[in-house]
Amino acid sequence: WTQLPPPAWSAREDTSAFVLTDNVLLVLGGHGEDGLALRDSYISRNFGEKWEKLKNPSWPARGFAVGAMLPGGPLILGGSGENHEILQEAWDGNAHGSKWRHLPTPPWPARSGAAAVTLPSGSVLLIGGMGEHDRVLQDTWIFEKADGAQVTQSSGRKATQNKFKIAGSVNVDHSVTEQSLADGARRLAQEIMHATASNLPESSPLCNQLRLKLEGPFSTDKQQESIVQHAVDNAALSVLTVDVKKTYSVDGKGAKSHRIHIKGHVHHIEAANKTAFQELLHLVSNNALSTILRSGEITA
C-alpha cells in the first residue's frame, strides 16, 4: 500500500464512490466526524492524487447510500438522511457526476447500507440493506432502464396494475387511563378494533386476530415506540394492518394510573388474486406497507 496526499474532502465514513468515464473518480456524501450526513461531491482526474469539489448536488444530504454505474453515469439508491431517516429514493447522474436527476419513487422499501452491482446487461441489481425500524431486509430488485421506467423484484416480472385494493382505512388517535397497564392495553386494543369493525364484513376474523396481537405491544412500559402488526384472512385474500406510534406515562406516586396514547392508521387491504395475495403477505410481513400505498398497483 502507498498512502496518497491528504484529500480535499473532509473526514467521512459511509460514503459512496464511483469510477466514471475516462477513469475519473467520484466521491459523494457520507457522514462526517460529527455524525451528520453530508451533501457534497468531489472528483479526481489523477487516481486520487488531487481532488476538486463539484457544485453541491441536488439530492439531500445522505450517508449509507449504495451506488452503481449505469451506461450514462452513476446511480445512487436509498441511504440515511439528515435526520437519520431511511430513504426510499433513487438519483442518476450525468457522465461527469455534476448534474443529478431525481427518479420516480422506487417500489422497494426504504433502505440504507444496501449492496448493488451492475450486471453485464447494464441493469443494476439491488440487494438487501437496513430498512425502517432497524429491520434487516431480505430482498433483491432489478433496475432495468436508466430512465427509471422499469423496476422489478428479483423474479423479473413486470408489475401489473391494481393488484391491491384499500377496502377501508381508519385514522386512530386514542388514549386510555387505567389502574392496570394490562387493562389499559386490552381496552385500547378493543377500542381501535371497534372503530375498525364497521369497515369489515361481519364474518371477518381480522379484528379479533389483530386485537389479540396488539394487547402485548400495548402493555409494555416503553415510553415511546412504533408498533406495526397485521392479521390475515386467507379465505378473503385480505389483510388488516396497523401502524401506530405509542406513548406511555405513569401518573401519581401512590395508586398509580397508566396512560397509553396511540396515533396512526389501520388499513384493510384486499388482493386481486392468490398470486397478488402472496406478494401482499410478503410486503406486510416485511413492514413495507408504505411501498404498497405509494405504488401504482393499488386502488382506493
C-alpha positions as CSV (number, residue, x, y, z in Angstrom):
1,W,0.0,0.0,0.0
2,T,1.1,3.6,-0.8
3,Q,-0.5,6.5,1.1
4,L,-1.7,9.3,-1.2
5,P,-1.7,13.0,-0.3
6,P,-4.5,14.2,2.1
7,P,-7.7,14.7,0.0
8,A,-9.5,18.0,-0.3
9,W,-12.7,16.5,1.2
10,S,-13.4,16.3,4.9
11,A,-13.1,13.2,7.0
12,R,-16.0,10.9,6.4
13,E,-17.5,7.4,6.6
14,D,-20.4,5.6,4.9
15,T,-19.6,7.4,1.7
16,S,-20.2,6.3,-1.9
17,A,-17.6,6.2,-4.6
18,F,-17.5,5.6,-8.4
19,V,-15.2,5.3,-11.3
20,L,-16.6,7.4,-14.1
21,T,-15.7,7.7,-17.7
22,D,-12.0,8.4,-18.5
23,N,-11.1,7.0,-15.1
24,V,-12.4,10.0,-13.2
25,L,-13.1,9.1,-9.6
26,L,-16.2,10.4,-7.8
27,V,-16.7,10.6,-4.0
28,L,-20.0,11.8,-2.6
29,G,-21.9,12.1,0.7
30,G,-21.4,10.0,3.8
31,H,-21.3,11.0,7.5
32,G,-18.8,13.5,8.9
33,E,-16.8,13.4,12.2
34,D,-19.9,15.0,13.9
35,G,-22.1,12.2,12.7
36,L,-24.1,14.4,10.4
37,A,-25.0,13.4,6.8
38,L,-23.0,15.2,4.1
39,R,-24.2,16.8,0.8
40,D,-21.2,17.2,-1.3
41,S,-19.2,15.5,-4.1
42,Y,-15.6,15.6,-5.3
43,I,-13.8,14.2,-8.4
44,S,-10.2,13.2,-9.0
45,R,-8.8,13.1,-12.5
46,N,-5.5,11.5,-11.5
47,F,-6.5,8.5,-9.4
48,G,-6.8,10.2,-6.1
49,E,-3.7,12.4,-6.2
50,K,-5.7,15.6,-6.2
51,W,-9.4,16.3,-5.7
52,E,-11.7,19.1,-6.8
53,K,-15.1,20.0,-5.3
54,L,-18.1,20.0,-7.5
55,K,-21.2,22.2,-7.1
56,N,-23.4,20.8,-4.3
57,P,-25.6,18.1,-5.8
58,S,-29.4,18.5,-6.0
59,W,-30.0,15.4,-3.8
60,P,-30.4,15.9,0.0
61,A,-27.5,15.0,2.4
62,R,-27.1,11.3,3.0
63,G,-24.8,8.5,4.1
64,F,-25.0,4.8,3.7
65,A,-26.3,5.3,0.1
66,V,-25.4,2.5,-2.3
67,G,-24.1,3.3,-5.8
68,A,-23.7,1.5,-9.1
69,M,-22.8,2.6,-12.6
70,L,-25.3,2.9,-15.4
71,P,-24.2,3.3,-19.1
72,G,-24.8,7.0,-18.8
73,G,-23.5,7.7,-15.4
74,P,-23.7,6.9,-11.6
75,L,-26.9,5.8,-9.8
76,I,-27.4,6.3,-6.0
77,L,-30.1,4.4,-4.1
78,G,-31.5,4.9,-0.6
79,G,-29.3,5.9,2.3
80,S,-29.7,7.6,5.7
81,G,-30.7,11.3,5.6
82,E,-30.1,14.4,7.6
83,N,-32.4,13.3,10.5
84,H,-31.3,9.7,10.2
85,E,-34.4,8.8,8.3
86,I,-34.2,5.9,6.0
87,L,-34.6,7.0,2.3
88,Q,-36.7,5.4,-0.4
89,E,-35.4,7.2,-3.5
90,A,-33.1,7.0,-6.5
91,W,-31.0,9.6,-8.3
92,D,-29.0,9.2,-11.5
93,G,-26.2,11.5,-12.6
94,N,-24.6,12.5,-15.8
95,A,-21.3,11.1,-17.0
96,H,-19.3,13.6,-15.0
97,G,-21.3,13.4,-11.8
98,S,-22.0,17.1,-11.9
99,K,-25.8,17.0,-12.5
100,W,-28.4,14.7,-11.0
101,R,-32.0,13.7,-11.8
102,H,-34.5,12.6,-9.1
103,L,-36.1,9.4,-10.5
104,P,-39.6,8.3,-9.7
105,T,-40.1,6.8,-6.2
106,P,-39.0,3.2,-6.4
107,P,-41.3,0.3,-5.4
108,W,-38.8,-1.2,-2.9
109,P,-38.9,-0.4,0.8
110,A,-36.7,2.4,2.1
111,R,-33.2,1.2,2.9
112,S,-29.7,2.2,3.8
113,G,-26.4,0.2,3.7
114,A,-27.6,-2.0,0.8
115,A,-25.4,-3.5,-1.9
116,A,-25.7,-3.0,-5.7
117,V,-23.9,-4.4,-8.7
118,T,-24.1,-3.5,-12.4
119,L,-24.9,-6.6,-14.5
120,P,-23.5,-7.3,-18.0
121,S,-26.8,-6.2,-19.5
122,G,-26.4,-2.7,-17.9
123,S,-29.2,-3.4,-15.4
124,V,-28.5,-2.8,-11.7
125,L,-29.2,-5.4,-9.0
126,L,-30.1,-4.0,-5.6
127,I,-29.6,-6.4,-2.6
128,G,-30.9,-6.1,1.0
129,G,-29.9,-3.4,3.4
130,M,-31.3,-2.0,6.6
131,G,-34.9,-0.8,6.5
132,E,-37.1,1.2,8.8
133,H,-37.4,0.2,12.5
134,D,-33.8,-1.4,12.2
135,R,-35.2,-4.2,10.1
136,V,-32.7,-6.2,8.0
137,L,-34.1,-6.7,4.5
138,Q,-34.1,-10.0,2.6
139,D,-35.0,-8.9,-0.9
140,T,-33.5,-8.2,-4.3
141,W,-34.6,-5.8,-7.1
142,I,-33.5,-5.1,-10.6
143,F,-33.3,-1.6,-12.2
144,E,-33.7,-2.3,-15.9
145,K,-33.7,1.1,-17.5
146,A,-31.7,4.3,-16.9
147,D,-34.9,6.4,-17.1
148,G,-36.4,4.6,-14.1
149,A,-39.4,3.3,-16.1
150,Q,-38.9,-0.4,-15.2
151,V,-38.1,-1.7,-11.7
152,T,-39.0,-5.2,-10.9
153,Q,-38.4,-7.6,-8.0
154,S,-35.9,-10.4,-8.5
155,S,-38.4,-12.7,-10.3
156,G,-38.2,-10.2,-13.2
157,R,-42.0,-10.0,-13.5
158,K,-43.4,-6.7,-14.7
159,A,-45.7,-5.1,-12.3
160,T,-49.4,-5.5,-13.1
161,Q,-51.7,-2.6,-12.2
162,N,-54.3,-2.7,-9.4
163,K,-53.2,-5.8,-7.7
164,F,-54.3,-4.5,-4.3
165,K,-57.4,-2.5,-3.1
166,I,-57.8,-0.5,0.0
167,A,-61.2,-1.8,1.2
168,G,-61.2,0.5,4.3
169,S,-58.9,2.8,6.3
170,V,-59.2,4.3,9.8
171,N,-57.1,7.0,11.4
172,V,-56.7,6.2,15.1
173,D,-55.9,8.7,17.8
174,H,-56.9,7.1,21.1
175,S,-55.9,7.5,24.8
176,V,-56.9,5.4,27.8
177,T,-56.0,5.7,31.5
178,E,-56.3,2.6,33.8
179,Q,-55.0,1.5,37.2
180,S,-53.5,-1.6,35.4
181,L,-51.3,-1.4,32.4
182,A,-52.7,-4.7,31.1
183,D,-56.3,-3.4,31.5
184,G,-55.4,-0.3,29.6
185,A,-53.8,-2.3,26.8
186,R,-56.9,-4.5,26.5
187,R,-59.2,-1.6,26.5
188,L,-57.2,0.3,23.9
189,A,-57.0,-2.7,21.5
190,Q,-60.8,-3.2,21.8
191,E,-61.5,0.5,21.1
192,I,-59.3,0.5,18.0
193,M,-60.8,-2.7,16.6
194,H,-64.4,-1.4,17.4
195,A,-63.6,1.7,15.3
196,T,-62.3,-0.6,12.5
197,A,-65.1,-3.2,12.5
198,S,-67.6,-1.1,10.6
199,N,-65.3,-1.3,7.6
200,L,-65.2,-5.1,7.6
201,P,-67.7,-7.9,6.8
202,E,-69.4,-9.3,9.9
203,S,-67.9,-12.7,9.4
204,S,-64.3,-11.4,9.1
205,P,-61.9,-12.8,11.7
206,L,-59.4,-9.9,11.2
207,C,-60.5,-7.6,14.1
208,N,-60.3,-10.4,16.7
209,Q,-56.9,-11.6,15.4
210,L,-55.4,-8.1,15.4
211,R,-56.9,-7.2,18.8
212,L,-55.1,-10.2,20.4
213,K,-51.8,-9.3,18.6
214,L,-52.0,-5.6,19.9
215,E,-52.6,-6.3,23.6
216,G,-49.0,-7.5,24.1
217,P,-47.2,-4.5,22.5
218,F,-49.6,-2.1,24.1
219,S,-48.9,-3.5,27.6
220,T,-45.1,-2.8,27.5
221,D,-43.8,0.0,29.7
222,K,-41.7,1.7,26.9
223,Q,-42.4,5.4,26.9
224,Q,-42.3,5.7,23.1
225,E,-42.3,3.1,20.4
226,S,-43.7,2.3,16.9
227,I,-46.0,-0.7,16.6
228,V,-46.7,-2.5,13.3
229,Q,-48.9,-5.5,13.3
230,H,-51.2,-7.3,10.8
231,A,-53.8,-10.0,10.6
232,V,-54.6,-12.3,7.7
233,D,-57.8,-13.6,6.2
234,N,-56.7,-16.3,3.8
235,A,-60.3,-17.0,2.6
236,A,-60.9,-13.4,1.6
237,L,-57.4,-12.7,0.3
238,S,-57.1,-9.7,2.6
239,V,-55.1,-8.3,5.5
240,L,-55.7,-5.8,8.2
241,T,-52.7,-3.8,9.1
242,V,-52.0,-1.3,11.9
243,D,-49.1,1.2,12.1
244,V,-49.1,3.4,15.1
245,K,-46.9,5.4,17.5
246,K,-47.4,4.6,21.2
247,T,-46.6,6.8,24.1
248,Y,-46.9,5.6,27.7
249,S,-46.7,7.5,31.0
250,V,-47.5,6.9,34.7
251,D,-49.4,9.4,36.8
252,G,-49.4,9.6,40.6
253,K,-47.0,8.2,43.3
254,G,-49.3,6.1,45.3
255,A,-52.2,4.5,43.4
256,K,-50.6,4.9,40.0
257,S,-52.6,5.3,36.8
258,H,-51.2,4.2,33.5
259,R,-51.9,6.3,30.4
260,I,-51.4,4.9,26.9
261,H,-51.9,7.0,23.8
262,I,-51.9,5.6,20.2
263,K,-51.9,7.5,17.0
264,G,-51.6,6.1,13.5
265,H,-53.6,4.2,10.8
266,V,-55.4,0.9,10.2
267,H,-55.8,-0.3,6.7
268,H,-57.9,-3.2,5.3
269,I,-56.2,-4.3,2.0
270,E,-57.6,-6.9,-0.4
271,A,-55.6,-8.7,-3.1
272,A,-57.0,-9.2,-6.6
273,N,-55.9,-12.9,-6.8
274,K,-53.9,-15.5,-5.0
275,T,-50.6,-14.5,-6.6
276,A,-51.1,-10.9,-5.6
277,F,-52.1,-12.1,-2.1
278,Q,-48.8,-13.9,-1.6
279,E,-47.0,-10.7,-2.6
280,L,-49.2,-8.7,-0.2
281,L,-48.3,-11.1,2.6
282,H,-44.6,-10.7,1.8
283,L,-44.8,-6.9,1.8
284,V,-46.7,-6.6,5.1
285,S,-44.5,-9.2,6.8
286,N,-41.6,-7.0,5.9
287,N,-43.3,-3.8,7.2
288,A,-43.4,-2.5,3.6
289,L,-46.9,-1.1,3.7
290,S,-45.6,2.3,2.6
291,T,-44.4,0.6,-0.6
292,I,-47.9,-0.7,-1.4
293,L,-49.6,2.7,-0.6
294,R,-47.2,4.6,-2.8
295,S,-47.2,2.2,-5.7
296,G,-49.4,2.3,-8.8
297,E,-50.7,-1.2,-8.0
298,I,-53.4,-0.2,-5.5
299,T,-56.8,1.4,-5.8
300,A,-58.9,3.1,-3.2
